[in-house]
Amino acid sequence: MLARDAIETLGLDKVILVPAAISPLKKAAPVAGGEVRLAMLKAAIKGEPEFEVDECELLRPPPSYTIDTVEEIRRRECDAAIYCLIGEDNVEQLPRWHRFADLEKTVRFVVLDRSGKQPLHSYQLIHRRIDISATEIRRRVAQRESIRYLVPESVEEIVQRKKLYREQSQ
């Protein structure tokens, strides 16, 4: 889990996980609805005191932008350094993010390195111990392949019970 790697690599006290509602940059709605993704996230971090879930983006009317979330967290966590953890596949899109210049002044972007290639950006990297992406997990479920040991058992149970990602063809 990227969040665990971030705590260990960056020496963070806690990680606030924020499930997104609908990304303004993506045309399609998320494959699993916000409530289900929230349930999976809560199940995944149960018993992990250094992780907390913030539902602000799911509760906010669309569109919901990262800068709005960061500003909301900043009001609560006045003195905290705020890191924005993103996958390597999102770096290219960063300049298109709403109020990106403000965001870049407010947070430190940290990128999950999946490729091992020389990055074309100057953001700090976290090298993944286990290279598995959400896209790969959804693909495995769609292909009826096991996701055991790739996600917490409680998350796997939700995916199976709700029949998530079955029609996915990624």
Secondary structure as GFF3:
##gff-version 3
##sequence-region A 1 170
A	DSSP	alpha_helix	2	10	.	.	.	ID=ss1
A	DSSP	beta_strand	15	17	.	.	.	ID=ss2
A	DSSP	alpha_helix	34	45	.	.	.	ID=ss3
A	DSSP	beta_strand	51	53	.	.	.	ID=ss4
A	DSSP	alpha_helix	56	59	.	.	.	ID=ss5
A	DSSP	alpha_helix	66	76	.	.	.	ID=ss6
A	DSSP	beta_strand	83	87	.	.	.	ID=ss7
A	DSSP	three_ten_helix	88	96	.	.	.	ID=ss8
A	DSSP	alpha_helix	100	106	.	.	.	ID=ss9
A	DSSP	beta_strand	108	113	.	.	.	ID=ss10
A	DSSP	beta_strand	124	127	.	.	.	ID=ss11
A	DSSP	alpha_helix	134	142	.	.	.	ID=ss12
A	DSSP	alpha_helix	153	161	.	.	.	ID=ss13
###
